[in-house]
């Protein structure tokens, strides 16, 4: 019996509507179609691709067609599926194509890129075939195209071979990233428009990070990406578990959010130090209802104006001889009354013994603004006689000794701390490390008053 052919007209009509459907509507819509037509629609990739999986058209910087597409995203985002679909599209487009498949090692190429759940074999259409010849490390497509398995372990194997296209997977894991990438690019010279797709999480050592930075800065390189959470097909239980364990941490930001996070040379707080000093969030009261901290201080770095700088507001506490960063209550772009109210709220919420505010920028104006909002605020004004980095050095030493901890995840604060450079300088986000400075003021006050109880003022 001859199999029924898909209804081409029905497919065209369906594709114009599919993106507007939610999952329930989509299932109902496709269920009413003939089986061959439904199968044909499911095999078409472009309407299923989400966000950073969609192939870009041009390099926005030059207006020219892209040569390298860097898809840097979290785990489970769908990078492998997008890479495999792109390779198949090129095999259909150029029947004589020679395609490089470059993974961290040959085992990864075989098990992930070719035979994996989202690899080349998994996305083959009903009327197509793909054959993996392991002994030759070669993929034969029914279109006539061929793909060759290569790895970041053996960059010399890329000397000589020429390719029309390349798919590079998990470049962050390549042992010899520089040499492998350079050899690949020098051989990517067949056809009218040779191109490479890189699918990776932003992980890896210094060499891999350096190559990823080089790639991002290439002319005619387009970067897309996204977060693990953007893949609606992942189990809810999995997403809840990994979000609970890793959200906001360096590992989570790399593996789930697809961010490239690297240490700044000479940073006072390295990313490794920050992660090593992390504890779960801590309650302010014990189970018996007693205060859990000997002292709690709110550090404040007021903004110089209202042009977008943040007012750093960081809460820190002392107990058992250890110091903890408890909360980052900073606000950005607020009026003087707005950030003063945020300071008062933080002091009341955390039952602060002291509010330490830098007065260099506003002098007594800082005090008057804060007093206008809460006249009983336990306020102490401090004047900075040294630069921000110099003030931060003794506080960083506390973390190095294990005497200070981050009680939770404070993403923006940690990024600023990681941008403070030994000997002076700042290479973090924003114009000024406002949150970091507030944190330093709070912990400095706790250090100077360690073991000294202060009379408490309860804010009603």
Secondary structure, DSSP 8 states (H G I E B T S, - for coil): -------HHHHHHHHTTGGG--HHHHHHHHHTS-HHHHHHHHH--TTT--GGGS--SB-TTTSSB-SEEEEEE-TTSSHHHHHHHHHHHHHHH-TT-EEEEEESSHHHIIIIIISSTTSTTTT--TT--EEEEGGGTEEEETTS-EEEEEETT-GGGGSS--BSEEEEE-GGG-TTHHHHHHHHHHHB--SSS-EEEEEE-S---HHHHHHHHHHHHSTTEEEEEE-GGG-TTS-HHHHHHHHHHHTTSHHHHHHTT-------TTBSS-HHHHHHTEE----SB-TTS-BS-SEEEEEEE--SSSSS-EEEEEEEEEETTEEEEEEE--EES--HHHHHHHHHHHHHHTT-SEEEEE-TTTTHHHHHHHHHH-TT--EEEE---S-HHHHHHHHHHHHHTT-EEEES--HHHHHHHTTBBTTS-B-SSSSS-HHHHHHHHHHHHHHHTTT---------
